[in-house]
Amino acid sequence: FFFQAEDGIRHLVRSRGLGDVYKRQAPGLCGTAFLIASIVDGITDPLVGVYSDRFRSRWGRRHPLMLASALPIAVTFYFLYQPIDGLSETGYFIWLTFFLVSMRISITFYNIPHDAFGAELTDDYTERTSIFGYNVVVVSLSATMMAAIVYGVIFPSTPEYQNGLLNESRYFVLASLGAITIFVSVLVCALGTINQVPYIHNVEIKKIDYREFFTEVLTLMKNSSYIATCLSMLTIYSALGILGVVSTYAYIYVYELSSEQMFLHGIIKLPGMFVALPLVALLATRLDKKEIFMVTVFITGIFSAAPHILKMLDWFPGNESSFLLVALFLPLLIGAMVTPCLLYTSDAADE
């Protein structure tokens, strides 16, 4: 259970609400800040992975880095949602970029060792699938709990604000609660799994050779299967990322939902954790990993985007319709049942 406790990070560090916190900043600058952070992420992820692989301590290669990341993630998360009042547009852009990049780097020192540690617990593909499957199950439960707290407690609807996310004063509560949750989650996960360190794979630890590292990267760039996988994952997560960020504003300004109604977006993921794990086990007996990946991507893409596409085509119930919530969230429910299969398959893929 402790192995999965990191969801306080994965849920709370999403960009929801940043548009309201930085509403005095041009949308283009907000997007540029996220672009810079993503580019830095793409550079630091493999570097931290190499460093973690070769790190040596009495507590193993992964756990010291995970523990060291707890405070930086919490602090940068807090200040990300609490910019100083009175800054210029450029000042807000610098603030957002600095703390977003700092938080992403701090998270890298947690997520990369964490995921590597999970993969090192076993060589067996089926067992790795189960490990990451249970990970997604607990993440889904935690995300639902956090969604209930965020929408129902931190940002409840009020007479002044039909949707509580528009209440700027409540972001102090989000920043404080998020920072505490992140700090505790990292400590619980790292300390709760440190007793497994003696059982992970023994590998030869070499001195970091950056020339060798970049040579290996160039070799990967020549591997057509690797390039195809990277491009497909880039497309998938770009689409899911866009939906994840834009859907918040769509629910508020397009569908005019209250924050309590938006909670349904979080709770519809719950059935997926019960359906996806036996589903991927069943599919694995009939299809190979590539075919499972293709099928789940197709279903996820179609059903996740369907409500928004139909809305743009004026083929969707109006906001006053009693059928609105069903039409909006039923396709997402179907997509949520198969999306974890994609995660299980990609996380547990053979080396």
N, C-alpha and C positions, 0 to 999 in steps of 0.2 A: 504493500500500500504506500509506504513512504517513497518508493521509487517514482510514484506518479504525482507527487505533491507539488510539482512545479507549475500547476495551472494558474496559480495566483499571478505568475509572470505572463504566461501566454495570453490570458484573457485581459488583464488590466493594462498591458502595454499597447493594446490596440489604439488606433488613432481616433476612436470615437470621442466626440466632444471637443477635439482640438480646434475645430473650426469656430466654435463659440468662444473658446479661450483666446484665440488669436484673431478675432473677428475684425480687428483694425488692420489686419495685414492682407495684402492682395492674395487671391487664391493662387496665382502663378508663383508667388514667392513660397507659399506653403508647399506647393508641389515640388518646387526646386529643393527645398529643405529635405523632403522625403527622398528625392532622387539622390542627393548627396549622401544621405545616410545609407541608402541601399547600395551605392557604389562602394562606400567604405566597408559595408557589411560583406560584399563580395570579395574584398581584399583580405579582411581580417579573419574571416571564417577559416579558409585553408591554412593561414599562418598559425592561428591558434590551434588548429588541429594538429599540425606538425609539431608545435611546441608541446602540446599535451601528450602526444605519442611518445615523446622523448623525455618527458619530465620524470624526475625520480625523487621519491620521498618515502618515509616510513608509512605514510597513509595512502600510498599508491600514486598513480599518475593523474587521476581525474579529480579526486575529492579536494585537494588543496585549492585548485583553481575554482571549483564550484563554491567552496566556502568563502574564498576571497572576493567573489563577485557579489555576495549578498548585499553588503552595505553600498557599494557604488550603484547597483541597480536601483535600490530603494531611494537613494538620495537624488539621482538624476531623474527618476520618475516623478518625485515630488516637485522638483523645480521645473520640470517640463510643463506641469499643469498649474504652476504658480509664477507666471512671468511678472516682472516688476511693472507697476502702473506707470504710465507717462512716457514710455519709450516711443521713439519714432518708428515708422514702418520698417526702416532698415534695422533699427535696434531689436524689434520683435523678430525679424528674420534671423538675425545673428543669434538671439537667445534660443529660438526654436531649433536652429541648425546645430548649435553647440550641444545642447542637452539631448537632442534626438540622436546625434552621432555618438555622444558619450554613453547614452543608455544602450544603444545598439552594440557598442563595443563591450560594455559590461555584460550584457546578456550573452554575447558570444562566449565569454569566459565561463559561462554557466552551461549554455545549451550544447555546445560542441562536446565538452567532456561528458556531459550527462548522456547524450545520445550514444557516444562511443562506448561508455560504460555499459549501457543496456545491450549493445550488440556483442560485447565481450563476455557476457554471462554464459553464452552457449555457442557452439559451432553448428548446431542443428537448425536447419531452416524452419521446420515446424515449430520448434520451441521458441525461436526468435519471433515468429509470427504471433505466438501466444503472448510473449512478453510485451510486444508493442501493441497487441490487441487489447490487453488489459490496461495498458497505458492510456489508450484512447478512451476506454470505458470510463476510467476514473477522471480523465480530463473532461469528458462530457458531463459527468456528474458535477464536477467542480465548476465548470463553466455555467451550468444551469443555476447553481447556487449563487454564483457571483452575479449572474444576470438578475436574479430576484433581488439581491441586495442593491445593485446599481439602479435598476428601474423603479423598485418599490420603496426603497429606504433612502438612498442618496438623492435620487431625482424623482420624487413623487409628483404627480400632477397637482396643481393648486389653482385657485380661482384666478390668480395672476398669470399663471403659465399652464396652458392646456397640456403642454409637454414639458416635463421637468428638466429635460436636457437644455432648455433655453434659459434656465435659471443660473446665471453666471456665479452667484455667490456660493452655490453648492459644490463648485469644483475644488474648493479648499478641502471639503470632506472627502471627495474622491482622491485627491492627492495624498492626504494623510492616511486614509484607510488603505489605499493602494500600496503606499510605501511600506506600511507595517505588514500587510499581507505578503508582499513580495519577500521581505526580509525573513519572515518566519517560514515561508514556504521553502526557500532555498536552504535554510538551516535544517528544517525537518527532513527534506529529501537527502541532503548530503550526509547528515549525521545518522539518519535512519538506514542508510545503505552502506555505511563505511565498514560494517562487519563482513561484507561480501568481497572486500578487496583481496583477501588471500585466495579466492577461488577464481579470479579472472585470469585470462591468458598470460602466460609468461612470454615476453618478447624481448628480442635483443634491442637494447637502447643504444642508439648511435648519436654522435654529435650532429647537431643540425647543420646540414649542408644545403644552403640556399640555392646553389647552382644545381645540385641534384633535384631539389624541389621543383625549380622552374623547368628543368629538363623533363621531369615526370609530367608536369602540366602540359608541356608541348606534345608529349607522347599521347596524352589523353585527347588533345585537340585533333589528333590524326585518327582517332578511333571513331568510326562512323556510328557505331551503336551508342557510344557515350554521348556524342553530339546530339543524336536523335533523342536520347533520354533527357538531356539537359534542355533542349529546345521545347520538348513537350511539357516538362515540368515548369519551365519558365512561362509558357503560355497558360498552363492551368492555374498556377499560383498568381499570375498577373490578373487573370480574370476573377479569381476568387477574392483577391485583394481589392480590386475595384469594387466588386459587389459588397465586400465587407465594409468599406469606407463610405461609398456612395449610398448604400441602403439606409444608413442612419438618417441622412438628409432627405432621402426619398420618403421614408416613413413619416417624417415630420412635415415636410412641405408639399409632397405630392399626394400621399395617401392620408395625411392629416391625422395620424394616430396619436393617442396619448402614450405616455411612457409606460403605463401598465399594459396597454395593448402591445407595445413593442417587446415586452417580456416574452410574448409568445414566440418571437423569433429565436429566443434562447431555449425555450422549453421543447420546441419541436425537434431538437437534436437528440432528446432522450431515447425515443424508440430506436434510433440508429444504433445505439450501443448494445441493445439486446438483439437486434436483427443482423447487424453487419458481421459479427464474429462467427456465428454459425453459417452465415451466407458465404463468407470467403472460404471457410473450410469446405463447404459443399462445392463451390466453384473450383476449388483447387483439385478436386477429384475428377473434374471433367475438362477443365481448361488449363493451359499453362499460364505463367505469370503475365506474359505479354497480352494474351487474350483477355484475362481478367482486368488488366489495366485499361485496355481499350474500351471494354464494355462499361466499366464503372465511370470512366471519363465521359463517355457519351451520355449516359443517364444523368450524371451530375450536371453537365453543361446544359442539357435541354431543360431540365426541371428547375434548376436554380435561376435561369434567366427568363423562363417563360412568363412569369407575372409582369415583369418590367417591359418585355417586348410587346405583350398584349396591351399593356397600358398605353404605350406609345402609338399603337395602331387603333386605339379607341375601341378595342374589343374586350374591355375589362369592366367589371361592375363599378359604378360610381361610388364616391366616398360616403354617400348617404345610404348605400345599399347594406342590408343586413347580411348579404352574402360576401361582403368585401373581405373579411378576415379569412373565410374559408378559401376563397379564390386566391388570396395572397399567400397563405401559409401552407395549404395542402400540397402544392407542387414542391415547396421547399422541404416539407416533411418527407416526401418520396426521395428527393435528392439526398437528404440527410441520412437516409437508411443505407445508401450505397457508397456515399463519399468515404466513410471510414475504410471500406474495402480497398480503396485507392491508397490510403495511408498505410494500411497493413502491408500491402503488396510492395510498395516502394521502400518502406522502412526495413522490411525483412528480406529484401532481395539478396541473393547470393553474391559474394564478393567476386 
